[in-house]
Amino acid sequence: MKVIFLDFDGVLNSVKYDRKRDWNKLTFIDESRLPLLKQIVDSTGAVIVLSTTWRNHWNKDKSLCDETGCHIINLFEKYGLNIYDKTPFLGVLAERHDEIKEWLTYFGETVENFVIIDDYSFGWADLSDRFVKTNPNLGYGLEEEHVQKAIEILNN
């Protein structure tokens, strides 16, 4: 299995998007980024594993999701995307790197390849060759150049 470890803030949204979105509604995901994510999934056959802090709202069992988690599922489904799993929460002081490594420890034998898509560039250490950094400050988060890099990593 190929895996996309996905962050939301800075990947599926950006500073430019935040300036125009309606903060009174569930608009933390810029829908214009989802076709780009779908392009990665379609080109690689990868599954999506949430590494974002928004993962706390999501559960494989939709009945256990809160309103935000249901919104995430419905929005992804609208674009033909499904969420496979989420990384574990290892505590407030844990690094995302550690949560991804914990997930890989559990599922490692079934993982053929993986990519990490995130806007936070520090602390990836031995996972840095699998990391695609987005730029939500100057760009729109996930963009075509990141899609191509993620596809290249996953299909190598």
TAJOSUL-V984157 format. One record per residue. N is the residue number from 1. SS is DSSP state (hx for helix, st for strand, lp for the rest). PSI is psi in degrees with one decimal (none if undefined). NEAR is the number of other C-alpha atoms within 12 Angstrom. Layout:
n->(N,N)
ss->(SS,SS)
psi->(PSI,PSI)
near->(NEAR,NEAR)
This chain:
n->(1,2,3,4,5,6,7,8,9,10,11,12,13,14,15,16,17,18,19,20,21,22,23,24,25,26,27,28,29,30,31,32,33,34,35,36,37,38,39,40,41,42,43,44,45,46,47,48,49,50,51,52,53,54,55,56,57,58,59,60,61,62,63,64,65,66,67,68,69,70,71,72,73,74,75,76,77,78,79,80,81,82,83,84,85,86,87,88,89,90,91,92,93,94,95,96,97,98,99,100,101,102,103,104,105,106,107,108,109,110,111,112,113,114,115,116,117,118,119,120,121,122,123,124,125,126,127,128,129,130,131,132,133,134,135,136,137,138,139,140,141,142,143,144,145,146,147,148,149,150,151,152,153,154,155,156)
ss->(lp,st,st,st,st,st,lp,lp,lp,lp,lp,lp,lp,lp,hx,hx,hx,hx,hx,hx,lp,lp,lp,lp,lp,lp,lp,lp,lp,lp,hx,hx,hx,hx,hx,hx,hx,hx,hx,hx,hx,hx,hx,hx,lp,lp,st,st,st,st,lp,lp,hx,hx,hx,hx,hx,lp,lp,lp,lp,hx,hx,hx,lp,lp,hx,hx,hx,hx,hx,hx,hx,hx,hx,hx,hx,hx,lp,lp,lp,lp,st,st,st,st,lp,lp,lp,lp,lp,lp,lp,lp,lp,hx,hx,hx,hx,hx,hx,hx,hx,hx,hx,hx,hx,hx,hx,hx,lp,lp,st,st,st,st,st,st,lp,lp,lp,lp,lp,lp,hx,hx,hx,hx,hx,hx,st,st,st,lp,st,lp,lp,lp,lp,lp,st,lp,lp,hx,hx,hx,hx,hx,hx,hx,hx,hx,hx,hx,hx,lp)
psi->(141.8,143.2,136.2,114.2,116.1,124.6,157.5,-62.2,121.5,-8.7,-55.0,14.3,176.2,173.2,-41.7,-41.7,-41.7,-29.9,-25.8,-9.6,160.7,107.2,-7.9,-0.4,168.5,83.7,30.8,-9.9,126.6,107.6,-23.6,-12.7,-21.3,-36.8,-30.4,-42.1,-42.0,-37.0,-40.4,-48.1,-47.3,-33.0,-15.2,-20.7,16.7,155.1,157.8,127.2,122.5,124.0,-2.9,155.6,-20.1,-13.0,-22.6,-18.3,-16.1,147.5,147.9,-35.1,105.2,-29.7,-15.7,-0.6,147.9,-174.6,-41.6,-42.2,-41.6,-38.7,-43.8,-49.0,-48.8,-40.3,-43.2,-44.6,-34.9,-30.4,15.1,26.2,142.6,147.3,127.3,-44.2,-175.6,154.5,154.9,154.1,117.0,11.0,163.8,-32.5,-4.1,146.1,150.5,-36.6,-46.0,-37.2,-38.0,-43.9,-36.6,-43.9,-43.7,-33.1,-41.3,-42.4,0.7,-41.8,-24.8,-6.5,116.1,-40.0,159.2,159.0,149.1,121.8,115.5,159.9,-7.6,118.0,-1.0,148.4,15.2,-20.8,-117.2,-4.5,1.8,-26.5,-8.8,8.1,131.2,115.1,124.7,165.5,93.8,-10.2,-37.6,-19.5,-154.5,20.8,-126.3,124.2,172.9,-40.2,-35.3,-36.6,-48.0,-40.9,-42.8,-42.6,-42.6,-44.8,-47.1,-33.1,-1.5,none)
near->(23,33,39,44,42,44,37,36,33,34,42,40,34,32,22,18,28,23,15,14,18,13,12,9,11,18,24,30,34,34,29,24,33,32,24,30,42,31,26,37,35,23,21,29,23,33,32,35,39,40,41,35,27,29,32,24,24,33,28,22,15,18,13,15,20,19,19,23,27,25,24,36,33,22,26,28,17,15,22,18,26,29,35,26,27,33,39,29,24,19,12,11,10,17,24,35,33,24,29,39,27,20,27,29,15,14,21,17,12,15,21,21,29,40,44,45,48,38,34,28,22,16,17,25,15,13,24,20,21,31,34,38,31,34,26,27,21,16,24,32,40,43,33,24,21,32,34,23,27,41,34,21,28,33,24,15)
